[in-house]
Amino acid sequence: MVATDEAAQQSEQAEQPVRIATGTLNSTKVAAIEMAAESFFPAVAVEAVEVHSGVPAQPLGDEQTALGALHRAAQAQRIREADYGIGIESGVVEGPGNRLYVVSWAAAIDRLGRVSYGGSERFALPPEVAEQVQLGRELGPVLERLVEAGAQLRLQGAAAVMSGGRRDRISLHVIAVTHALAGLIVKWRLR
């Protein structure tokens, strides 16, 4: 198989930055989108716009979480008339060992309406935290109340708290956005 980045080649030829609209003003998510996009394009202009995800504040399950990312991506792309729209949504999903896991999904949409998704790695929540989330509470406030990691939590997210600082939310979001963009940009063809 051979991979080509047709969109990246077009961007290089035009010498125009690729315009990416993101459906959030969250600086962590915007930074992750910039980092991932810069690995595909020589010049990127990320435009943030606040849109509603269309899903609950604490999405449950992969489908609901990915749908929130898609809503954000599609609205942002349409509002900004950008080359691509990217949305990121984080939620929780049941997984192995009867545990609750945190997951982030990114959705990317292009001008033609083609959609691609990318997911982050997952990590399990402590039972005490999971219990509160399953009662309908949002993860962030629950962690702030139950875990002594206020500043780290606000700056680096639950991933940093749960991994003892070995991972952070930006790195998880970069993974998801990279896979979402690759699904639209990298074209595979058999030899």
C-alpha positions in Angstrom: 0.0 0.0 0.0 1.1 3.6 -0.7 -0.2 6.6 1.2 -0.5 10.1 -0.3 -1.5 13.3 1.3 -3.5 14.9 -1.5 -4.8 17.7 0.6 -1.4 18.6 1.9 0.0 18.6 -1.7 -2.8 21.0 -2.8 -2.1 23.3 0.2 1.6 23.4 -0.7 0.8 24.3 -4.3 -1.6 27.0 -3.4 0.7 28.4 -0.6 -2.5 29.3 1.3 -3.0 28.1 4.9 -5.5 25.4 5.3 -8.5 26.8 7.2 -9.7 24.6 10.1 -12.7 25.6 12.1 -13.1 24.0 15.5 -16.3 23.9 17.5 -14.9 25.0 20.8 -13.1 27.9 22.5 -11.3 25.5 24.9 -7.6 26.4 24.6 -6.5 22.8 25.3 -8.6 21.5 22.4 -7.5 24.3 20.0 -3.9 23.6 20.8 -4.4 19.8 20.1 -6.0 20.6 16.8 -3.2 23.0 15.8 -0.6 20.3 16.7 -2.3 17.6 14.8 -3.0 19.7 11.8 0.5 21.0 11.5 1.6 17.4 11.0 -0.5 17.3 7.8 -0.2 20.8 6.3 2.7 23.3 5.9 0.4 26.2 6.9 -2.7 26.1 9.1 -5.1 28.7 10.4 -7.3 27.4 13.2 -10.5 29.4 13.8 -12.3 28.7 17.0 -16.1 29.2 17.3 -18.3 28.2 20.3 -21.0 25.8 19.3 -23.3 23.4 21.2 -22.4 19.7 21.0 -26.1 18.6 20.9 -25.3 16.0 23.5 -25.5 16.1 27.4 -22.7 17.9 29.3 -21.4 14.4 30.3 -21.8 12.2 27.2 -22.3 8.5 27.9 -20.9 5.9 25.5 -18.9 6.1 22.3 -21.9 6.9 20.0 -23.1 9.9 22.1 -19.6 11.2 22.5 -18.7 10.9 18.8 -22.0 12.5 17.9 -21.1 15.5 20.0 -17.8 15.8 18.2 -19.5 15.6 14.8 -22.0 18.2 15.7 -19.2 20.5 16.8 -17.2 19.9 13.6 -20.1 20.3 11.2 -21.4 23.5 12.8 -17.9 25.1 13.0 -17.1 24.2 9.4 -20.4 25.6 8.2 -20.2 28.8 10.2 -16.6 29.6 9.2 -16.9 28.1 5.7 -13.5 26.5 6.4 -11.7 23.8 4.5 -12.2 21.4 7.5 -14.3 21.4 10.6 -13.0 19.5 13.7 -14.9 18.8 16.9 -13.6 17.1 20.0 -15.9 15.6 22.7 -14.9 13.7 25.8 -17.2 11.3 27.5 -17.3 8.1 29.6 -18.0 4.5 28.4 -18.3 1.2 30.2 -15.4 -1.2 29.6 -13.5 -4.2 30.7 -13.8 -5.2 34.4 -17.1 -3.4 34.8 -15.1 -0.2 34.9 -16.0 3.3 33.6 -13.5 4.7 31.1 -12.8 8.2 29.8 -12.7 8.5 26.1 -12.3 11.4 23.6 -13.6 11.4 20.1 -12.6 13.8 17.3 -14.7 14.2 14.2 -13.4 15.9 11.0 -15.5 17.1 8.1 -14.5 18.6 4.8 -16.2 21.0 2.4 -17.7 18.0 0.6 -19.4 16.7 3.8 -17.1 13.7 4.1 -16.6 12.7 7.7 -13.9 10.8 9.6 -13.5 10.0 13.3 -10.6 9.4 15.5 -10.5 8.2 19.1 -8.1 8.7 21.9 -6.7 6.1 24.2 -8.9 5.3 27.2 -8.3 5.2 30.9 -10.3 3.8 33.8 -11.8 6.0 36.5 -11.5 5.0 40.1 -14.7 3.4 41.4 -15.5 6.3 43.7 -15.3 8.7 40.8 -17.2 6.4 38.4 -20.0 6.0 40.9 -20.6 9.8 41.0 -20.5 10.1 37.2 -23.0 7.2 36.8 -25.3 9.2 39.1 -25.4 11.9 36.4 -22.6 14.2 37.7 -20.0 15.7 35.3 -16.5 14.3 35.6 -14.6 17.5 36.1 -16.4 18.8 39.1 -16.5 15.2 40.6 -12.7 15.0 40.3 -12.2 18.5 41.8 -14.2 17.4 44.8 -12.7 14.0 45.3 -9.1 14.2 44.2 -6.4 16.5 45.5 -5.1 17.8 42.2 -6.9 21.1 41.6 -4.3 23.0 39.5 -3.1 19.9 37.6 -6.7 18.9 36.9 -7.6 22.3 35.5 -4.4 22.6 33.4 -3.8 19.0 32.2 -7.1 17.2 32.7 -8.2 13.9 34.2 -5.6 12.0 32.1 -2.8 13.7 34.0 -4.4 13.1 37.4 -5.1 9.4 36.7 -1.6 8.8 35.2 0.4 10.7 37.8 1.3 13.3 35.2 2.6 10.8 32.6 -0.2 11.8 30.1 -2.2 15.0 29.6 -5.4 15.9 27.8 -3.6 17.7 24.9 -1.7 14.5 24.0 -4.9 12.4 24.1 -6.7 14.9 21.9 -3.8 15.1 19.4 -4.1 11.3 18.9 -7.9 11.6 18.2 -7.5 14.6 15.9 -4.6 13.0 14.0 -6.7 9.8 13.3 -9.8 11.9 12.3 -7.8 14.0 9.8 -5.9 11.0 8.4 -9.2 9.4 7.6 -10.0 12.3 5.3 -6.5 13.2 4.0 -4.4 10.1 3.7 -5.5 8.2 0.7 -4.5 4.5 0.6 -4.3 2.6 -2.6 -3.2 -0.9 -3.3 -0.2 -1.5 -5.5 
